[in-house]
């Protein structure tokens, strides 16, 4: 064999080997037999939807409003208030009877007066004179005053003879008032009348700020 023939043979063998190496070694899939499950196919990427509108999401309701914060109760100023009640009891054309009650109370506090009399000749035998009052100092220097007053009084009777039919034995009065006062000035807060007799009761109140 000549040298030229040997060179050509070597080049041909090298070209054939390179083509064989360039091809991937894949084995052909055997055909599926009847009754045999097909091998799984590779999953395909989902296609993008075009032109389709997404449904609108419902708007959540707004949150409920926060409950109001209760204002802190004021303890009151370190000031005392003198409160005077004058009760005028008038029966017909007779002379009027006056009773005066006074109490000193701190701002935004309650003062109480309790007075009870035992009287012979009436059914209950007890006549009260009770007062509850609460002053409040306002920013303009005035006083807001609330009070409850209970005043009972027996009718004068002649002890020599039993009372006639229809005679008023006792009259009870109960006033509940809230009003604005100027310091040191009196005001008529209530006027009551006997529902049967000719008795009238007037309640006058005065509040004075004590500095």
CORGI-V207002 format. One line per field, one symbol per residue. psi: psi as a letter, one per 40 degrees, with the letter a starting at -180 (. if undefined). burial: # if it has 16 or more other ideal C-beta (glycine too) atoms within 10 Angstrom, else .. Layout:
psi->???
burial->???
This chain:
psi->hiddddddddddddddddddddhighhhhiihihehiiihihhihiihhhehhiihhhhiiiiiiiiihhhhhheiighihhhhhhhhhhhbeiiihihhhiihiihfihiihhhhhhhieiddehhigihhihihhideeihhhhihhhhihiihiheeiiiihehhdihhhhhhihihiihehihhdihiihedafhhhhhhihhhhh.
burial->................................................................................###.#####.#.........#.#.####..#..........#....#.#########....##.#.#.#.#####.#..........#..#.#.#.....#.#.....##.#......#.#########..
